[in-house]
């Protein structure tokens, strides 16, 4: 079974109306408030905003949203501290990145005594949908770990396949990405890809199929695989794309975001709860899609 599209995630969230409490770090952001207002109206969430109260009220008023029944936490120098506290103390189940820098958010998340550490590698997993081709796939790590080691890649692979299964893809097909499908000492990541594929074949990551190294065209297109005469269960239909480093992952995901007819949303894996994590430049729809994605992962 393939990964669901965002229309399906929206329908599921509408049916459940689970009103999951979501703590937004840096709540003084119009797109955050508007996305949470839509999600609350649909019964998905109960919003909790963290940040300066006066700024939050001003932004809410500027977009015509009544937040009088929402919880607002102010007083912390770093708004992420208050939002993370809501998670740790059980008053919220999902953390959301708002108008706050990634370093400030991660400082609170990774705090050794008051954060959301689990011992797992924290990475961004983007759910990408290309309606034209009927393709949906996960991409990682597109936002956190600069140059993951082999051990970190194993953990990211494990987390991303767990997410895929949570989304309904029982046996995800994983492409370990590189610039070429041929292992070569000139590209050490290709040799790590071979090892990851071996570990996948040995059952290290549960029920999934891991192949690599694979270039993007081979992971995405059956036509490219046919023309290059490259076989395998993953070619042309990867459910998970595991990239060798942040540079390649970030350039690829943003290239798709800004040039293709696509839908996308992002979360962080590896923390004690799903973290809605996208750019501060994202629009309301992207934030809403990320919420629907996180709600599915939260269960």
C-alpha positions in Angstrom: 0.0 0.0 0.0 1.4 3.4 -0.9 1.5 6.5 1.2 -1.7 8.6 1.5 -2.1 12.0 -0.1 -3.0 15.1 1.9 -6.7 14.9 0.8 -6.8 11.6 2.6 -5.0 12.9 5.7 -7.5 15.8 5.8 -10.5 13.4 5.6 -9.1 11.2 8.4 -8.5 14.2 10.6 -12.0 15.5 9.9 -13.5 12.1 10.8 -11.6 11.7 14.0 -12.1 15.3 15.3 -9.6 14.3 18.1 -8.9 17.9 19.3 -5.3 17.1 20.0 -3.6 19.9 22.0 -0.9 21.6 19.9 1.7 23.9 21.4 3.1 26.5 18.9 6.5 27.9 19.8 6.5 31.5 18.6 2.7 32.0 18.2 2.9 35.6 17.0 2.7 34.6 13.4 -0.3 35.1 11.1 0.0 31.9 9.2 0.4 29.8 12.4 -2.7 31.4 13.9 -4.7 31.1 10.8 -3.7 27.4 10.3 -4.5 26.6 13.9 -7.8 28.4 13.7 -8.8 26.3 10.6 -7.7 23.1 12.3 -9.5 24.0 15.5 -12.7 24.8 13.6 -12.5 21.4 12.0 -12.0 19.7 15.4 -8.5 18.6 14.8 -6.7 20.6 17.5 -6.8 22.7 20.7 -4.3 25.5 20.1 -1.7 26.6 22.7 0.4 29.6 21.8 3.7 30.4 23.4 5.2 33.9 23.1 4.7 37.5 24.1 1.0 38.0 24.8 0.7 41.5 23.4 2.4 40.4 20.1 0.2 37.4 19.8 -3.0 39.4 20.4 -1.9 42.0 17.8 -1.2 39.4 15.2 -4.5 37.6 15.9 -6.4 40.8 15.5 -4.6 41.6 12.3 -5.9 38.4 10.7 -9.4 38.7 12.3 -9.1 35.6 14.5 -10.7 35.4 18.0 -8.3 33.5 20.2 -10.0 34.3 23.5 -10.6 30.6 24.2 -7.1 29.5 23.3 -4.3 29.0 25.8 -1.5 31.6 25.6 1.8 31.1 27.5 4.0 34.1 27.9 6.9 35.1 30.1 9.7 32.8 28.8 12.6 34.4 27.1 12.6 31.7 24.5 9.0 30.9 23.5 10.0 27.3 22.7 10.7 26.7 26.4 7.1 27.3 27.3 5.8 25.2 24.4 8.2 22.3 25.3 7.1 22.5 28.9 3.5 21.9 27.8 4.6 18.7 26.1 6.6 17.4 29.0 3.9 18.1 31.5 1.2 16.3 29.3 -0.9 19.4 28.4 0.0 19.1 24.7 0.9 16.2 22.4 2.3 18.0 19.3 4.9 20.8 19.1 4.7 23.3 16.3 7.4 25.6 15.0 6.1 29.2 14.7 7.8 32.5 14.4 11.0 31.3 16.0 14.5 30.4 14.6 15.5 26.8 14.3 18.4 27.2 16.7 16.1 28.7 19.4 13.6 25.8 18.9 16.3 23.1 19.0 17.9 24.6 22.1 14.7 24.0 24.0 14.0 20.6 22.4 17.5 19.3 23.1 17.8 20.7 26.6 19.3 17.8 28.7 16.9 18.3 31.6 13.8 20.0 30.3 13.8 19.1 26.6 12.3 16.3 24.5 15.4 14.1 23.9 14.8 10.4 23.4 18.3 9.3 22.4 17.2 9.1 18.8 18.6 11.2 15.9 16.3 14.2 15.3 15.7 14.9 11.6 13.2 16.5 9.4 11.0 14.2 7.3 9.0 15.9 4.6 6.0 14.3 3.1 5.9 15.2 -0.6 3.0 14.8 -3.0 3.2 15.2 -6.8 -0.5 15.1 -7.9 0.5 15.0 -11.6 2.2 11.7 -11.3 0.2 10.3 -8.4 3.4 10.1 -6.3 3.9 10.5 -2.6 7.1 10.0 -0.8 9.0 10.9 2.4 12.3 12.8 2.2 14.9 12.9 5.0 16.9 14.6 6.5 16.0 17.8 4.9 16.5 20.2 7.8 18.7 19.3 10.8 21.7 16.9 10.5 24.4 18.4 8.3 26.5 15.3 7.6 24.9 12.2 9.1 27.2 9.3 10.0 26.4 5.8 8.9 24.9 5.2 12.4 22.8 8.3 12.2 21.6 7.3 8.8 20.5 4.0 10.2 18.5 5.8 12.9 16.9 8.2 10.3 16.0 5.3 8.1 14.4 3.5 11.0 12.4 6.6 12.0 11.3 7.3 8.4 10.1 3.8 7.8 8.2 3.9 11.1 6.5 7.1 9.9 5.7 5.5 6.6 4.0 2.6 8.4 2.1 5.0 10.6 0.8 6.6 7.4 -0.4 3.2 6.2 2.5 2.0 4.0 3.1 -1.4 5.5 6.3 -2.3 3.7 8.0 0.9 2.6 10.4 1.0 -0.3 13.5 3.0 0.7 15.9 4.6 -1.8 19.3 5.5 -0.3 20.1 8.5 -2.4 23.3 9.5 -4.2 24.5 11.1 -7.4 25.0 7.6 -9.0 23.7 4.1 -8.8 27.2 2.7 -8.9 29.3 2.4 -5.7 32.6 4.1 -5.9 35.4 5.1 -3.5 35.2 8.7 -5.0 31.7 9.0 -3.3 31.9 7.4 0.1 28.2 7.8 0.6 27.6 5.2 -2.2 29.5 2.7 -0.1 27.4 3.5 3.0 24.3 3.1 0.8 25.4 -0.5 0.0 25.8 -1.2 3.7 22.4 0.3 4.5 20.8 -1.9 1.8 22.6 -4.9 3.3 21.3 -4.1 6.8 17.8 -3.6 5.3 18.0 -7.0 3.7 19.0 -8.5 7.0 15.8 -7.1 8.6 17.5 -4.4 10.6 14.8 -1.9 9.8 11.7 -4.1 10.0 9.4 -4.8 7.1 10.8 -2.7 4.3 12.9 -2.9 1.1 16.1 -0.9 1.1 18.1 -0.3 -2.1 20.9 2.0 -3.0 22.8 3.9 -4.0 20.1 5.3 -6.3 20.0 8.7 -8.1 16.8 10.7 -7.9 15.6 9.8 -11.4 15.9 6.1 -10.6 14.1 6.5 -7.3 11.3 8.5 -8.9 10.8 7.4 -12.5 10.1 3.9 -13.9 10.9 5.4 -17.3 14.4 6.4 -16.1 14.9 2.9 -14.6 13.9 1.2 -17.8 16.1 3.4 -20.0 19.1 2.9 -17.7 18.3 -0.8 -17.4 18.4 -0.6 -13.6 16.0 -3.1 -11.9 14.9 -3.6 -8.3 11.8 -3.3 -6.2 12.5 0.4 -5.3 13.3 1.9 -8.6 10.5 4.1 -9.9 8.5 3.8 -6.8 10.4 4.8 -3.6 8.3 5.6 -0.6 11.3 7.0 1.4 14.2 8.9 0.0 17.2 8.9 2.5 19.7 11.5 1.4 23.5 11.5 2.1 23.6 14.9 3.7 21.7 18.1 4.4 23.0 19.9 1.4 21.6 17.5 -1.1 18.4 16.9 0.7 17.6 20.6 1.3 18.4 21.6 -2.3 16.3 18.8 -3.7 13.3 19.4 -1.5 13.3 23.2 -2.0 13.8 22.7 -5.8 10.7 20.6 -5.9 8.7 23.0 -3.6 9.4 26.0 -5.7 9.2 24.6 -9.2 6.8 21.7 -9.2 3.0 21.5 -8.8 3.2 19.8 -5.4 1.9 19.6 -1.9 4.1 19.1 1.1 4.3 19.1 4.9 7.1 18.5 7.4 7.7 17.1 10.9 10.7 16.3 13.0 11.3 12.7 14.0 13.3 11.5 16.9 11.9 13.7 19.7 9.4 12.7 22.4 6.5 14.0 20.2 5.9 14.9 16.6 7.1 18.4 15.8 5.5 20.4 13.0 8.6 21.8 11.4 8.7 23.9 8.2 10.1 27.2 7.2 8.9 30.5 8.7 8.2 31.5 5.0 5.6 28.8 4.6 1.9 29.6 3.9 -1.2 28.6 5.8 -1.9 25.6 3.6 1.5 24.2 4.2 1.2 24.5 7.9 -2.3 22.9 7.8 -0.9 20.0 5.8 1.9 19.6 8.3 -0.6 19.5 11.1 -2.6 16.8 9.4 0.6 14.8 8.8 1.6 15.2 12.5 -1.8 14.3 13.7 -1.6 11.0 11.8 1.8 10.2 13.3 0.6 11.1 16.8 -2.1 8.5 16.4 
